[in-house]
Amino acid sequence: MPNPIVFFEIGCADAAGTTEFYQKLFDWNMSPMPTGALITPDEGIPGQINSLGHEPHQYTTFYVQVDDVAASIEKVKELGGKLIVGPVPIPTGTFAWISDPGGNVIGLWKSS
């Protein structure tokens, strides 16, 4: 698959409570981070519990690896989708949130 799913995120208002819930439910390996917890599974896709501190509080999304975030955003627009957030550079890469024409939100990701 040329553009694999590489990460997932669970948004919440209560990072500590949400982290505890998923750790107890699935026995996930979690490392604390300032806004929640990093999920580092022995198998499968890594992810995070994240409290943004603003709306949207409750969300789930997955991130698709792309070669070029800006070019992917343009293709999203050409196909009738919308840019929701970004692109946002962070120390490990760049991400953006887009929505398809039906309103489903997913993330785009390019490693540094």
Backbone hydrogen bonds, N-H to C=O, Kabsch-Sander energy under -0.5 kcal/mol:
donor,donor_aa,acceptor,acceptor_aa,energy
6,V,63,Y,-2.7
7,F,63,Y,-0.9
8,F,46,P,-1.1
9,E,61,T,-2.7
10,I,48,Q,-2.6
11,G,9,E,-0.6
11,G,59,Y,-3.3
12,C,50,N,-1.9
15,A,13,A,-0.7
18,T,14,D,-2.5
19,T,15,A,-2.6
20,E,16,A,-2.3
21,F,17,G,-2.3
22,Y,18,T,-2.4
23,Q,19,T,-2.4
24,K,20,E,-2.5
25,L,21,F,-2.6
26,F,22,Y,-2.5
27,D,23,Q,-1.7
28,W,22,Y,-0.6
30,M,28,W,-0.5
31,S,38,L,-2.3
33,M,36,G,-2.1
36,G,33,M,-1.6
37,A,49,I,-1.8
38,L,31,S,-3.1
39,I,47,G,-3.3
40,T,29,N,-2.3
40,T,38,L,-0.6
47,G,39,I,-1.9
48,Q,8,F,-1.3
49,I,37,A,-2.8
50,N,10,I,-2.6
51,S,35,T,-2.7
52,L,50,N,-0.7
59,Y,11,G,-0.9
59,Y,57,H,-0.7
61,T,9,E,-2.1
63,Y,7,F,-3.1
64,V,107,G,-2.6
65,Q,4,P,-2.7
66,V,109,W,-2.8
72,S,68,D,-2.2
73,I,69,V,-2.4
74,E,70,A,-2.0
75,K,71,A,-2.0
76,V,72,S,-2.5
77,K,73,I,-2.3
78,E,74,E,-2.3
79,L,75,K,-1.8
80,G,77,K,-1.6
81,G,76,V,-2.9
82,K,99,S,-2.1
84,I,97,W,-2.9
85,V,97,W,-1.8
88,V,95,F,-3.4
90,I,93,G,-3.4
93,G,90,I,-1.6
94,T,110,K,-2.5
95,F,88,V,-2.2
96,A,108,L,-1.6
97,W,85,V,-2.2
98,I,106,I,-2.7
99,S,82,K,-2.7
100,D,104,N,-2.1
103,G,100,D,-2.1
106,I,98,I,-2.2
107,G,62,F,-3.1
108,L,96,A,-3.0
109,W,64,V,-2.5
110,K,94,T,-2.3
112,S,92,T,-2.2
